[in-house]
Amino acid sequence: MSRHPEQIIRRGETFTGRKLLEAFDAVNRKAIGGRGVEITTGGGADGGAYISETGRKPQRRVSYPVQLAGNVVMTPNVWAYAWSEVVRNTEWEIRAKGRTNLNRGMAMNLAEYGNTGEGIEMNGIDVDELPDGFFIAPLPAGRVLLLTEVTVAAGDAKEFWLDMNNAVQGQCQ
């Protein structure tokens, strides 16, 4: 297949259920073939929507439950997390020979992505308005969360992501 854009919706065209399904089918045919694709709108002489191959592998995601074991401060209100894969029997148990940060990599929290330690953080809390003695806390060790392992589109590198809002902790002075 060429990397030239293929028009899938023309400007002014009515978005019927059938037309949308045809557009999604075109995207899926290319993506399932292992080719990265992107959809752009407003391009070309008549506007509309186009699909084109990017030449990059699409991202692959795998999710599994993990238990947090600790953290390391990266920047203000952003931590990297140690973790171990768990399995649910009657209780959550560390999986024998399972995946861990030691054989995969530390996990990051999507809910912390963009935190700066000033102003409104990603959990919606304005840290500048917190009373003295209060702070954004890292995710607690022992917490079981779903971790998503992402193969980055730029290559075979992997990233490990959690997604949970941080709590505010502290004591009144």
C-alpha positions as CSV (number, residue, x, y, z in Angstrom):
1,M,0.0,0.0,0.0
2,S,1.2,3.5,-0.6
3,R,1.7,6.1,2.0
4,H,-0.3,8.6,0.1
5,P,-3.5,9.8,1.8
6,E,-6.7,8.0,0.8
7,Q,-9.9,10.1,1.1
8,I,-12.5,8.4,3.3
9,I,-15.0,11.2,3.8
10,R,-15.6,14.1,1.4
11,R,-16.3,17.7,2.6
12,G,-20.1,18.3,3.0
13,E,-20.8,14.5,3.0
14,T,-23.5,13.4,5.3
15,F,-22.1,11.2,8.1
16,T,-24.5,8.2,7.8
17,G,-23.9,5.1,9.9
18,R,-22.9,3.2,6.7
19,K,-20.3,5.9,5.7
20,L,-18.8,5.9,9.1
21,L,-18.5,2.1,9.2
22,E,-16.8,2.2,5.7
23,A,-14.3,4.8,7.1
24,F,-13.6,2.7,10.2
25,D,-13.2,-0.4,8.0
26,A,-10.6,1.5,5.9
27,V,-8.7,2.4,9.1
28,N,-8.9,-1.1,10.5
29,R,-7.7,-2.7,7.2
30,K,-4.5,-0.7,7.3
31,A,-4.0,-0.9,11.1
32,I,-4.6,-4.6,11.3
33,G,-2.0,-5.1,8.5
34,G,0.5,-3.8,11.1
35,R,0.9,-0.4,9.6
36,G,0.5,2.7,11.7
37,V,-2.2,5.0,10.4
38,E,-3.4,8.5,11.1
39,I,-6.6,10.3,10.1
40,T,-6.5,14.0,9.1
41,T,-9.3,16.4,8.3
42,G,-9.5,19.5,6.2
43,G,-6.6,18.4,3.9
44,G,-6.6,18.2,0.2
45,A,-8.4,20.4,-2.3
46,D,-11.9,19.7,-1.1
47,G,-11.4,19.3,2.7
48,G,-12.9,16.1,4.0
49,A,-11.1,13.4,5.9
50,Y,-8.1,11.3,4.8
51,I,-6.4,8.2,6.1
52,S,-2.7,7.8,5.5
53,E,0.0,5.4,6.6
54,T,2.6,6.7,9.0
55,G,5.2,4.1,8.4
56,R,5.4,3.6,12.2
57,K,4.3,0.5,14.1
58,P,1.1,1.1,16.0
59,Q,1.3,1.2,19.7
60,R,0.5,-2.2,21.4
61,R,-1.0,-2.3,24.9
62,V,-1.2,-5.1,27.5
63,S,-2.8,-4.6,30.9
64,Y,-2.4,-6.6,34.1
65,P,-2.9,-6.1,37.8
66,V,0.1,-5.1,39.9
67,Q,0.8,-4.2,43.5
68,L,2.8,-1.1,44.2
69,A,6.0,-1.6,46.3
70,G,7.3,1.9,46.7
71,N,8.2,5.1,44.8
72,V,11.0,7.4,43.8
73,V,10.5,11.2,43.4
74,M,11.1,12.3,39.8
75,T,10.0,16.0,40.0
76,P,7.6,17.8,42.3
77,N,4.5,15.7,42.7
78,V,5.6,13.1,40.1
79,W,6.9,9.7,41.2
80,A,8.2,6.6,39.5
81,Y,6.7,3.5,41.1
82,A,8.1,0.0,41.9
83,W,5.6,-2.8,41.3
84,S,5.0,-6.5,41.0
85,E,2.4,-8.4,39.0
86,V,-0.3,-10.0,41.1
87,V,-2.9,-12.7,40.7
88,R,-6.2,-13.0,42.5
89,N,-6.8,-16.2,44.4
90,T,-8.8,-15.6,47.6
91,E,-6.6,-12.5,48.1
92,W,-4.1,-10.7,45.8
93,E,-0.8,-12.5,45.7
94,I,2.5,-11.7,44.0
95,R,2.7,-13.8,40.9
96,A,5.6,-16.3,41.1
97,K,8.1,-15.5,38.3
98,G,5.8,-12.6,37.3
99,R,6.6,-9.2,35.8
100,T,8.1,-6.6,38.1
101,N,9.8,-3.2,37.8
102,L,13.1,-5.1,38.2
103,N,12.6,-7.1,34.9
104,R,10.5,-4.5,33.0
105,G,10.8,-0.9,34.3
106,M,9.4,1.6,36.7
107,A,5.8,2.7,36.2
108,M,4.5,6.3,35.9
109,N,1.1,7.6,36.8
110,L,-0.9,9.3,34.1
111,A,-2.7,11.3,36.7
112,E,0.6,12.9,37.6
113,Y,1.7,13.6,34.0
114,G,2.0,17.4,33.9
115,N,2.3,18.1,37.6
116,T,4.7,20.9,38.4
117,G,4.5,21.4,42.1
118,E,2.8,24.8,41.6
119,G,-0.8,25.9,40.9
120,I,-3.5,23.4,39.9
121,E,-2.1,19.9,39.6
122,M,-3.6,17.1,37.4
123,N,-5.8,15.9,40.3
124,G,-7.5,19.3,40.2
125,I,-6.0,20.5,43.5
126,D,-4.4,23.9,43.6
127,V,-1.3,23.2,45.7
128,D,-0.7,26.9,46.2
129,E,-4.0,27.0,48.2
130,L,-3.2,24.1,50.5
131,P,-2.9,25.0,54.1
132,D,0.6,24.7,55.7
133,G,1.4,21.1,56.4
134,F,-0.7,19.6,53.5
135,F,0.8,18.1,50.4
136,I,0.1,15.9,47.4
137,A,1.1,12.3,48.3
138,P,2.4,9.5,46.1
139,L,0.3,6.4,45.5
140,P,0.6,4.2,48.6
141,A,2.7,1.0,48.6
142,G,0.4,-2.1,48.8
143,R,-2.2,-0.6,46.5
144,V,-3.4,-2.9,43.7
145,L,-3.9,-1.2,40.3
146,L,-4.2,-2.1,36.7
147,L,-0.8,-1.4,34.9
148,T,-0.8,-0.8,31.1
149,E,2.4,-1.8,29.3
150,V,2.7,0.2,26.1
151,T,5.1,-0.5,23.2
152,V,6.0,3.0,22.1
153,A,5.3,3.6,18.4
154,A,8.9,4.9,17.8
155,G,10.4,1.5,18.4
156,D,10.3,-1.5,20.6
157,A,10.8,0.5,23.9
158,K,8.2,-0.1,26.5
159,E,6.5,2.3,29.0
160,F,4.5,1.3,32.0
161,W,1.5,3.4,33.1
162,L,-0.9,3.5,36.0
163,D,-3.8,5.9,36.4
164,M,-5.0,7.0,39.8
165,N,-5.4,10.4,41.4
166,N,-3.1,11.3,44.2
167,A,-4.5,12.0,47.7
168,V,-3.8,15.2,49.7
169,Q,-2.3,14.4,53.1
170,G,-1.3,16.5,56.1
171,Q,-2.2,17.7,59.6
172,C,-3.8,20.9,60.7
173,Q,-1.2,23.1,62.4
